[in-house]
C-alpha cells in the first residue's frame, strides 16, 4: 500500500519541514483560511491550486493564480504528480512524496 504526503519546506533555516498526509480526494492550496492547506506567502493567491486524486494518481491544477504554479521549475496549468516532484507556490516549495507502507 502507498501513502501520499506533501513535505512543506520551512521558509527559515533551522525549522523542521512539515509533512501533510493526503487523505482527501481534493486538497485546496492557497493563502485563504478556507483552503485545506494554507500557504503563508504573499506570492500565493487566495485560491491558488488543487491537488486531485484519481485512483492511485494525483494531479495538480492551477486555479488561474496570479503568479502561477510550477512543478520542477516548469510553469503548469495542470500536471500529473510523481514521487519527488517539487511544487513551487510563490516562494514556498512543497515536495510530493509517495511512501510504501
Backbone as CSV, one residue per row, in Angstrom:
resi,resn,N_x,N_y,N_z,CA_x,CA_y,CA_z,C_x,C_y,C_z
1,UNK,0.845,-1.184,0.000,0.000,0.000,0.000,0.885,1.240,0.000
2,UNK,0.390,2.279,-0.633,1.156,3.518,-0.707,0.512,4.602,0.141
3,UNK,1.358,5.480,0.627,0.916,6.646,1.388,1.446,7.869,0.658
4,UNK,0.599,8.863,0.458,0.967,10.075,-0.266,1.033,11.234,0.716
5,UNK,2.142,11.978,0.674,2.297,13.122,1.574,2.875,14.312,0.810
6,UNK,2.661,15.481,1.383,3.316,16.699,0.920,4.311,17.099,1.998
7,UNK,5.525,17.407,1.598,6.545,17.871,2.540,6.741,19.353,2.261
8,UNK,6.377,20.177,3.229,6.446,21.626,3.066,7.760,22.106,3.654
9,UNK,8.598,22.643,2.787,9.906,23.139,3.213,9.729,24.370,4.084
10,UNK,10.530,24.472,5.154,10.424,25.661,6.012,10.946,26.893,5.284
11,UNK,10.350,28.043,5.580,10.801,29.300,4.980,12.109,29.757,5.611
12,UNK,12.345,29.361,6.846,13.551,29.779,7.551,14.383,28.555,7.889
13,UNK,15.684,28.658,7.722,16.568,27.553,8.065,16.512,27.288,9.562
14,UNK,16.690,26.045,9.927,16.672,25.684,11.335,15.318,25.208,11.811
15,UNK,14.277,25.351,10.973,12.950,24.857,11.323,12.700,23.556,10.566
16,UNK,12.030,22.594,11.186,11.794,21.318,10.502,10.757,21.466,9.386
17,UNK,10.881,20.586,8.387,9.871,20.541,7.333,8.580,19.988,7.927
18,UNK,7.461,20.364,7.343,6.157,19.897,7.800,5.658,18.841,6.817
19,UNK,5.195,17.700,7.328,4.639,16.653,6.475,3.127,16.646,6.612
20,UNK,2.445,16.694,5.460,0.990,16.725,5.436,0.500,15.512,4.641
21,UNK,-0.167,14.531,5.297,-0.685,13.382,4.554,-1.848,13.803,3.656
22,UNK,-1.904,13.226,2.462,-3.009,13.498,1.545,-4.100,12.475,1.817
23,UNK,-5.124,12.880,2.546,-6.206,11.967,2.919,-7.516,12.311,2.228
24,UNK,-7.586,13.470,1.578,-8.795,13.892,0.864,-8.612,13.680,-0.634
25,UNK,-9.709,13.508,-1.335,-9.646,13.374,-2.795,-9.249,14.683,-3.466
26,UNK,-9.570,15.799,-2.813,-9.212,17.121,-3.344,-8.610,17.942,-2.206
27,UNK,-7.419,18.482,-2.454,-6.756,19.349,-1.470,-6.596,20.723,-2.104
28,UNK,-7.240,21.711,-1.504,-7.110,23.089,-1.988,-5.923,23.740,-1.288
29,UNK,-5.158,24.529,-2.071,-3.969,25.191,-1.548,-4.032,26.668,-1.904
30,UNK,-3.712,27.517,-0.940,-3.683,28.954,-1.188,-3.554,29.736,0.105
31,UNK,-3.666,31.050,-0.011,-3.492,31.940,1.141,-4.722,32.007,2.038
32,UNK,-5.891,31.727,1.500,-7.134,31.830,2.262,-7.217,30.741,3.328
33,UNK,-7.804,31.089,4.466,-8.007,30.123,5.549,-9.004,29.033,5.143
34,UNK,-9.770,29.253,4.075,-10.743,28.265,3.604,-10.073,27.062,2.932
35,UNK,-8.792,27.160,2.609,-8.073,26.063,1.960,-7.720,24.977,2.965
36,UNK,-7.625,23.730,2.484,-7.163,22.647,3.355,-5.696,22.827,3.709
37,UNK,-4.917,23.401,2.776,-3.509,23.692,3.037,-3.276,25.177,2.807
38,UNK,-3.111,25.910,3.907,-2.923,27.359,3.831,-1.441,27.673,3.672
39,UNK,-1.117,28.495,2.680,0.251,28.920,2.403,0.400,30.367,2.866
40,UNK,1.317,30.607,3.776,1.544,31.958,4.293,2.621,32.643,3.459
41,UNK,2.279,32.968,2.236,3.218,33.602,1.313,2.424,34.552,0.429
42,UNK,2.848,35.802,0.364,2.123,36.791,-0.436,2.201,36.485,-1.934
43,UNK,3.109,35.595,-2.348,3.195,35.186,-3.745,2.147,34.154,-4.116
44,UNK,1.428,33.639,-3.126,0.347,32.679,-3.364,-0.975,33.420,-3.482
45,UNK,-1.822,32.966,-4.379,-3.174,33.520,-4.491,-4.045,32.951,-3.377
46,UNK,-5.176,33.587,-3.129,-6.076,33.088,-2.082,-6.528,31.662,-2.400
47,UNK,-6.907,31.415,-3.646,-7.247,30.070,-4.130,-6.250,29.782,-5.242
48,UNK,-5.137,29.153,-4.909,-4.010,29.038,-5.827,-4.082,27.797,-6.726
49,UNK,-4.247,26.616,-6.104,-4.266,25.387,-6.899,-4.973,24.278,-6.135
50,UNK,-5.221,23.180,-6.849,-5.824,21.992,-6.264,-4.927,20.797,-6.537
51,UNK,-4.876,19.863,-5.592,-4.290,18.554,-5.835,-5.449,17.566,-5.777
52,UNK,-5.621,16.812,-6.872,-6.793,15.952,-7.041,-6.337,14.495,-7.192
53,UNK,-6.967,13.606,-6.413,-6.660,12.179,-6.508,-7.603,11.514,-7.492
54,UNK,-7.028,10.673,-8.353,-7.790,9.837,-9.267,-7.209,8.431,-9.147
55,UNK,-7.783,7.612,-8.277,-7.245,6.281,-8.012,-5.931,6.391,-7.269
56,UNK,-4.855,5.864,-7.851,-3.524,5.931,-7.254,-2.682,7.050,-7.865
57,UNK,-3.330,7.950,-8.579,-2.639,9.055,-9.247,-3.126,10.378,-8.669
58,UNK,-2.203,11.333,-8.596,-2.564,12.691,-8.183,-2.176,13.658,-9.284
59,UNK,-3.035,14.647,-9.496,-2.672,15.716,-10.425,-2.838,17.046,-9.710
60,UNK,-2.091,18.028,-10.179,-2.180,19.382,-9.638,-2.756,20.268,-10.727
61,UNK,-3.670,21.149,-10.336,-4.335,22.046,-11.271,-4.212,23.472,-10.742
62,UNK,-3.618,24.350,-11.545,-3.525,25.761,-11.179,-4.898,26.406,-11.370
63,UNK,-5.311,27.244,-10.433,-6.625,27.897,-10.488,-6.513,29.327,-11.025
64,UNK,-5.761,29.479,-12.127,-5.526,30.790,-12.745,-4.943,31.767,-11.731
65,UNK,-3.984,31.249,-10.946,-3.345,32.070,-9.923,-2.543,33.202,-10.566
66,UNK,-2.349,34.267,-9.820,-1.628,35.437,-10.328,-0.193,35.110,-10.714
67,UNK,0.531,34.396,-9.852,1.945,34.114,-10.088,2.221,32.721,-10.640
68,UNK,1.179,31.929,-10.831,1.337,30.607,-11.414,1.819,29.559,-10.433
69,UNK,1.722,28.315,-10.878,2.186,27.149,-10.124,3.266,26.476,-10.956
70,UNK,4.355,26.110,-10.311,5.458,25.444,-11.013,5.648,24.046,-10.440
71,UNK,5.912,23.102,-11.326,6.292,21.754,-10.937,7.658,21.503,-11.563
72,UNK,8.643,21.253,-10.707,10.030,21.065,-11.166,10.480,22.238,-12.046
73,UNK,10.158,23.446,-11.607,10.538,24.708,-12.255,9.860,24.954,-13.595
74,UNK,8.814,24.198,-13.923,8.067,24.403,-15.159,6.685,24.949,-14.793
75,UNK,6.326,26.082,-15.379,5.009,26.677,-15.152,3.952,25.755,-15.748
76,UNK,2.939,25.389,-14.950,1.934,24.427,-15.411,0.520,24.995,-15.271
77,UNK,-0.386,24.443,-16.059,-1.823,24.651,-15.838,-2.355,23.451,-15.081
78,UNK,-1.842,22.263,-15.462,-2.094,21.032,-14.716,-1.001,20.038,-15.054
79,UNK,-0.769,19.116,-14.125,0.278,18.118,-14.321,0.006,16.924,-13.421
80,UNK,0.405,15.740,-13.888,0.370,14.538,-13.065,1.596,14.593,-12.147
81,UNK,1.384,14.342,-10.853,2.488,14.406,-9.891,3.154,13.050,-9.745
82,UNK,4.475,13.070,-9.665,5.279,11.872,-9.470,6.116,12.036,-8.203
83,UNK,6.540,10.921,-7.639,7.329,10.939,-6.418,8.530,11.872,-6.560
84,UNK,8.681,12.773,-5.610,9.815,13.694,-5.590,9.594,14.991,-6.338
85,UNK,8.450,15.151,-7.017,8.188,16.411,-7.730,8.198,17.580,-6.752
86,UNK,8.789,18.692,-7.198,8.831,19.909,-6.391,7.810,20.900,-6.934
87,UNK,6.881,21.276,-6.062,5.829,22.232,-6.400,6.246,23.569,-5.819
88,UNK,6.206,24.606,-6.630,6.595,25.945,-6.173,5.365,26.843,-6.248
89,UNK,4.989,27.402,-5.097,3.875,28.339,-4.980,4.428,29.572,-4.297
90,UNK,4.532,30.670,-5.037,5.217,31.841,-4.501,6.655,31.455,-4.203
91,UNK,7.106,31.724,-2.984,8.457,31.329,-2.567,8.458,30.005,-1.812
92,UNK,7.281,29.408,-1.673,7.136,28.166,-0.908,7.374,26.948,-1.798
93,UNK,8.181,26.004,-1.311,8.425,24.759,-2.030,7.739,23.618,-1.276
94,UNK,7.011,22.801,-2.032,6.312,21.634,-1.490,6.758,20.432,-2.307
95,UNK,7.145,19.361,-1.631,7.595,18.153,-2.312,6.512,17.076,-2.190
96,UNK,6.145,16.503,-3.342,5.166,15.418,-3.382,5.920,14.107,-3.162
97,UNK,5.512,13.340,-2.166,6.204,12.086,-1.830,5.222,10.916,-1.846
98,UNK,5.712,9.787,-2.339,4.973,8.522,-2.293,5.788,7.587,-1.410
99,UNK,5.176,7.108,-0.332,5.850,6.223,0.610,5.198,4.843,0.552
100,UNK,6.004,3.799,0.603,5.496,2.431,0.668,5.232,2.104,2.132
101,UNK,4.037,1.582,2.434,3.716,1.244,3.822,3.551,-0.256,3.994
